[in-house]
Amino acid sequence: MAQRQVSDDHALQFLASEGYLPLALSDHPGMVEAYTQLFAQTSKFFNLPPDSPEKTNHQAASGAAASEEGYSQIPHEKCIMTVKTSVHCPSTLRPELQTAWDLTGAFLASITTAIAHTLSLDPDVFSPFVAPCTAFPRTERTPTLVRMFRYDRPAAATAGPKVNAEKHKDLGLLSLVVGRSPGLQALDPTSNAWVSVEDEANLPPGAVARSGGLTATLLAGETLAFLSRGVYRAGVHRVVCAPSAENDAADPYRFSIVYTLRAAPAPLFTRDFESGVVGAFGPGERVEGESSAVMFERIMRTHWNVNAAPGVREEQRRKFEGRNGGGGVGVENRQERASG
């Protein structure tokens, strides 16, 4: 299955049922070069001193919105740089990020068209929510973002793997996760077992070699799950980092870059998403012209943020579990407002 192109209905059927889809980045022109260069700049950025203006001038907010935009660090776990516009992007990252953003935005837009086909919907049904997000924004924010991660590996070579991001779902339509070493795991909805989706055994044949050592995984998000009425399952995933290879002091981190396509604010009519495949939205699900930001906020309220500082996310989790009888799962971000 993973050998197929994303536009192949069989591949999208796998994405729908499993919530994730391994890809060969080299199958998509320009992507390997763009992400190789962006990883190089990302590494340089994270290696800058803590008091570097590139970091201090782009410091993220504290609390629940810490991972929404800017630079943040969770000691012994990860560093995060989140970008939503060119003007709030460190200069060391801007040219490379623009190239990767524009390529990925166009790529994911084409996938939403293919998804519409599998749902027997108008091919442009996602366009009002996707088109404003495909090009790297100059000044005007949309909810779409790119997060660059540097995860800390376990300190001792004898230590076991370390969970650097607990199990969670992404909030948006689709996410593309590009990695430089294995660590991303997806939850198999049938067996309830974790699948190391970046291991070569789970990738298209030769994908890592053809992609210059990079892996790529497509994830379905909560917004797509809502708009498809569950035909597309939001992929539950986590990040687990193995210790550095023996005698390899040069590999203390795992790097990944995540492009998260979220719906831009636009009037939403759920009837546009009804079909013989999707079915009809129930009374509590229907939206008749409200901004998609309202839908996003409703989805967001049901989750807690795995990228906040440990104390903040534990408080969010306790509050959430108190409201929901102990159930639920985190999301990749929880902000106080959904306006983008």
N, C-alpha and C positions, 0 to 999 in steps of 0.2 A: 504493500500500500504506500509506504513512504517514498517509494521510487517514483511516484506519479507527480506530474506538475500540479500546482495548486489549482489551476483552472479546471482540472479533471474532476468530474462529479464524484468519482470514487474517493479521491483525496478529501474533498469537502464533506463527504459522508462520514469519513473518519474523524475529521475535525468536529463535526456536529455531534457525534456519539461520544467521543473521548474528551473533547475540549481542548486538544492540542494537536499539532501536526509538525513533525520534524521535516526540515527542508534542507536542500543543498543551496547555500548562498550563491555558489557559482552559476546556478541556473538562471540568475537574474542579473543582466548586464550592469556593470559598474559597481555592484554592491560590495564585492570582495575588496576592491581597491578603496572604496569610500570608507568602509568600516575598518580596514587595516590602518589607514591614515588616522581615523578618529581614535582608535585605540591607542596609537602612539602618542597623540596629543593628550588623551585622557590620562595616560600614565604620567606624562610630564606635569600635568595640572595637579594630580594628587600628590606628587612628590614635592611640590612647592612647600616652603615653610608655612606653618600655621598663620603667621602674621603677614604673609604675602598679600599685597593689595588685591590680587586676582581672587583670593579667597575671602578676605575680610570685606571687600566691596560687594560681594555677592553672598553674604551670609544669609542662611535661611532663617525664617521666623522660628521661634521656639514653640513648644507645645504640639497640639494636634495637627497643625499645618506645616510642620517642620520639613516634610519632604515634598511640599507642593511646588516650591521654586527656590533655587539657590543652593548653597553648599552647606552640608551638615555632616557631622561625624558622630557615630555611636561607638564609643571606645570598645575595643576588643571584638567588634562585630563588623562594622562597615563604614565606609565614607560614601556619600551620595552627592552628586551634582545634578540638579534638575533644571532644565531649560525650557522656557515656553515662548520666548521672543529673542530676537537678535540683540536688542538693546540691553537685555538682562543676561547676556551670555558673556563669559570671560573671553577676552580677546584671543587667548591662546587656543580656544576651542572653536571660535566662530566660523572660519572658512570651512574647516573639515565637517563641522556639524551641519552647516547649510547644505553641503553636498549630500551627506547621508540622509538628512531630513527630506530633501526634495525627492530623492530616489525612492525612499521608503514610503513617503506619503502617496506617491503615484502608484506604487506597487500595492499598497493596502487598499487604495481606492478601487483598483481593478478587481481585487478579491471581493469587495463588497458587491460589485456588479455581478460577479460569478455566484456569490451567495444568494443574491436576489433571484437569480435563475433557478437555483435549487429549491427555493421557496415558492416558485411560481408567482413572483411579484414583478412589477414594473422594474426594468433594469436600472432605472435612475431613482428608485425609491429612497436610497440612502444618500443621494447626492447633496441635498440641502444641509445635511449634517456632517458630510465628509469633505466636500469641495473647499470650504474655507480653511481646512486644516492641512492640506497636502503640501503647500509651500511653506518654507521656514518664515514665520511671521517677523516682520520688521519691528513693529511697535504694538500692534493690536493682538492681545492675547486671545487664544481659543483654549478650551479645556485640554486639547492635545498637548503632549509633552514628550521630551526625551529625558530619561534618567540614565546617568552613568554611575556604575557601582564599582567600588573596590572593596572586596570582602576579605577580612582577615582569616587566614588559615589557622588551624590549631598550632600552638607554639612549638610543641614537642613532636618530633618525628614518630614517637611511639604512641601518640594520642590517637583516639578514634576520630571519625568524621564529626564535624561541628555543624549544627543547624544555625545558619546565619540569617535566614528569613523563614519564619514559621509558615505553615500551610495557609494559603490565601487565594483569593480570586482577584482578577483585575476588574476595575469598574467599567471600562469603556467597551467599545465595539470589538476591537482586535488589538493585540500586542505582538510585536516582533521582538524576540529575545535573541541577541547575538552574543555568543560567548567565545572566550579564548581557551577555556578548559572546562571539563565536565563539572557539574554542580547542580544544574536545574533538574528537578524531579517533578513528575506529574503523577497525580493519583489516578490509577486505573479505576473507573467507576464500577466495573464488574467485579473485579477481585479485591478491590479496596487496598491494593498493594501499590507501593511507590515504584515508578518506572524512571530510570536514569536516562532521560531522553537525549542527553548530549553524548552518551557513550556511543562509540562507533557502531556497535551491534544494533542500535536502534535508529540509525541514520540511513539515508539512501547510500548505496554502495559507493565508496570512494569520495563521499561528500567532504570529509575533513581535508583530505589531500587536495582535492580540486578547489577547495575554498581557502587555501592558504592557512590551514589550521583553525579556521573559524567554524562555529556551529550556528545554526539558526533554527528557531522554533516559533511557530505561530500559535498563539493562545486566543481562544474565544473569551470575551468578557461578559460581564453582567448585563450591559446594555443590549448586546446582541442576543443574549438569552431571553431578555424581556421582549424585545421586538419580534423575535421568532417564536414566542410563547413556548420556549423550552426545546424547540427543534434543534437549536444549537445550544449545547451545554457549556456553561462557563467552566473553564479548566481550572481545577484546584491544583496548585503547585507550591513548591517550596525550594529553598536553596540550601544545599548541604555541601560544605567544603571539606575536602580531604586534607590531611596534613601535607606539608611540602614533601616532595620526593626526597629520599635519603641522600644526604650529602649535596642537596640542592638549596643552598641558602638564598639563591637568587629568585626563588619562587614562593615568597611569603603571602601572596595575594591571589585571589581569583577576580578577574575583571569581566564585567558584562555591560552591555548597553541595551536599554529597553526603549523602544518607540511605542508609545501607548496612544492609539487612535481613539479619542473620545468624541462624542457627538457635539458639534458646534451648536450654540443656541439658535433654534429656528422653530417655527410653529410645527407641532407634532399632531398628526391625526392617526390614531392607531388603526383606523379603518383602511388606511393605505397599505398596511402590513398584513391584512387578512387575505387568505387564499384557501384553496382546497388543501394545501399542505399545512399552513399555519393554523387554520381554523379561525374562530371568532373570539375576540377579546371579551371577557366577562365584564359585568357592571363595575366591579372594583378595579379593573385593569384599563378601561377605556380612557383615552385622552382625546379631547376635541379642541385642538388649537392652542393648547398651553405650550409654553416654551419647553423644548427638550431639557432645559436646565432644571425644570421642576421634576421631571422624571428622574434625572440624574441624582438630584438631592434625595428623592425618596429611596432610591437604591442605596445611596451612600449611608443613609441613616441606619441601615440594617447591619453595618459592619464596623469593625475597628481596624486601626492602622498598624500594619506590621513594620512600617518604616519610621515610626515615631520612637523617641527614646524609651527604654524599657519601662520606666516608671509611668510615663504617659500612656503607653499602650496597655499596661496592666490595669490602669484605672479605667480606660475605655472598655477593656474586656469585661471587667467586673460589672460595670454599668450595663453593658449590652447583655451579658448573661443573666443579670437580674431581671431585665425586661423580657427576656426570651426563654426563660426556664433552663438556662445553661447551654443552649444550642448555639449554632452559628459558626462562622469562620471569618478570618480577617480579610481585608482587602489591601491592595497595594498602596492606597492612600485614602485618608479620610480628612477632608477639609471642613471648615466651619460653614462655608458657603459654596455653592456649586456654580457660581457665575463665571468661573474661569479666571 
